[in-house]
Amino acid sequence: MKKVIILMVASLFVAEATYAQTTKTKNPPVKTPATKTMEKKEHDGKGSAGARVERAKLTPEQRAQKGVDRLNESCGLTDSQKTTIYALNLERINKVQAIHTTEKGTRTAEERAKMRETIKPINQDYRTKVKALLTKEQTEKLKAKLKENKDKIDDEFIPVVD
């Protein structure tokens, strides 16, 4: 009889320990920008920092098409705009990729900053050309979408205090 009671108590402790590991905390830890970038999680591939792994698997053509699809989703492109923006995006991606491959390896903070400064005009030129292709209504839709995304990001980084 003693052995049965001891066995039941031991199984109760094991069950309690297992249950304690699966329950969610009432107040999760506050996420700061630094801890968010360090976490590994599933990404939807829409430009988040963890999407680097997914981006590395895509070909330049696939990445260019993905950019056109996102832009089309935001502001509704015509077929001629899609082909032109695809070509511009592919050109931009190939230029940036060439810079990344020539600068590959361990980099100091100064080298990374220099590389970003090299890439910045390429991206600005791309944005200027895309904006020239968009109609006024499409530009307004795109601005609204960008503002919405910025607000989402700002909301994510505001700590909730109870």
C-alpha positions in Angstrom: 0.0 0.0 0.0 2.9 2.4 0.8 4.5 1.7 -2.5 1.2 2.6 -4.3 0.8 5.9 -2.5 4.5 6.8 -3.1 4.1 5.9 -6.7 1.0 8.1 -7.0 2.7 11.0 -5.3 5.7 10.7 -7.6 3.5 10.6 -10.7 1.7 13.6 -9.4 5.0 15.6 -9.2 6.0 14.5 -12.7 2.6 15.5 -14.1 2.8 18.9 -12.3 6.3 19.5 -13.6 5.2 18.7 -17.2 2.2 20.9 -16.9 4.2 23.8 -15.5 6.4 23.7 -18.6 3.6 24.1 -21.0 1.6 26.9 -19.4 2.0 30.5 -20.7 3.0 33.2 -18.4 0.5 35.9 -17.6 3.0 38.8 -18.2 5.4 37.8 -21.0 8.8 39.6 -21.0 8.9 43.0 -22.6 10.3 42.9 -26.2 12.8 45.5 -27.0 14.2 46.1 -30.5 17.5 44.4 -29.4 15.8 41.2 -28.2 13.4 41.1 -31.1 16.2 40.8 -33.7 17.9 38.1 -31.7 14.9 35.8 -31.5 14.4 33.1 -34.1 10.8 32.9 -35.3 8.8 32.2 -38.4 8.7 35.1 -40.8 6.3 36.0 -43.5 9.1 37.3 -45.6 7.9 40.9 -45.7 11.2 42.6 -44.9 11.8 41.5 -41.3 15.3 41.1 -40.0 14.9 37.3 -39.7 14.0 37.0 -43.4 17.7 37.1 -44.3 17.7 33.3 -44.2 14.7 33.1 -46.6 16.1 35.8 -48.8 19.4 33.9 -49.2 17.5 30.9 -50.7 15.7 33.0 -53.4 17.2 33.8 -56.7 17.5 37.4 -57.8 14.6 36.9 -60.2 12.4 35.5 -57.5 13.3 38.4 -55.2 12.5 40.9 -57.9 9.2 39.2 -58.6 8.4 39.2 -54.8 9.1 43.0 -54.7 6.8 43.6 -57.6 4.1 41.4 -56.0 4.3 43.4 -52.8 4.1 46.7 -54.6 1.2 45.4 -56.7 -0.6 44.4 -53.5 0.0 47.8 -52.0 -1.1 50.0 -54.9 -2.4 47.9 -57.8 0.0 48.1 -60.7 -0.8 47.8 -64.4 0.8 45.0 -66.5 3.3 47.5 -68.1 4.2 48.9 -64.7 4.8 45.4 -63.4 7.3 44.5 -66.2 9.1 47.8 -65.9 9.4 47.7 -62.1 10.5 44.0 -62.3 13.3 45.0 -64.6 14.3 47.9 -62.4 14.1 45.8 -59.3 16.2 43.0 -60.9 18.8 45.5 -61.9 18.9 46.9 -58.4 19.2 43.5 -56.8 22.0 42.4 -59.1 24.0 45.6 -58.3 23.5 45.2 -54.6 24.3 41.5 -54.7 27.6 42.3 -56.6 28.6 44.8 -53.9 27.8 42.2 -51.2 29.8 39.5 -52.9 32.9 41.7 -53.4 32.7 42.8 -49.7 32.0 39.3 -48.5 33.7 38.1 -45.3 34.2 39.4 -41.9 33.6 43.1 -41.8 34.2 45.8 -39.3 31.6 48.3 -38.4 33.3 50.9 -40.6 33.3 48.6 -43.6 29.6 47.8 -43.2 28.8 51.5 -42.9 30.8 52.2 -46.1 29.0 49.4 -47.9 25.6 50.8 -46.8 26.7 54.2 -48.1 27.6 52.5 -51.4 24.2 50.8 -51.7 22.1 53.8 -50.6 22.3 55.7 -53.9 21.3 52.5 -55.8 18.2 52.1 -53.7 17.4 55.8 -53.9 17.7 55.7 -57.7 15.4 52.7 -57.8 12.8 54.4 -55.6 12.9 57.6 -57.8 12.4 55.6 -61.0 9.5 53.6 -59.4 7.8 56.8 -58.1 8.0 58.3 -61.6 6.1 55.2 -63.0 3.3 55.4 -60.4 0.1 57.4 -60.9 -0.9 59.9 -58.2 -3.5 57.5 -56.8 -1.0 54.7 -56.7 1.5 56.9 -54.9 -1.2 57.9 -52.3 -2.0 54.2 -51.7 1.6 53.4 -51.3 2.2 56.2 -48.9 -0.8 55.1 -46.8 0.5 51.5 -46.8 4.0 52.6 -45.7 2.5 54.7 -42.9 0.4 51.8 -41.8 3.4 49.5 -41.7 5.4 52.2 -39.8 2.6 52.5 -37.3 2.6 48.7 -36.8 6.3 48.7 -36.2 6.1 51.6 -33.7 3.3 49.8 -31.9 5.4 46.6 -31.6 8.2 48.4 -29.8 6.1 50.2 -27.3 6.3 48.2 -24.0 3.0 47.4 -22.3 3.1 48.4 -18.7 0.4 46.9 -16.4 
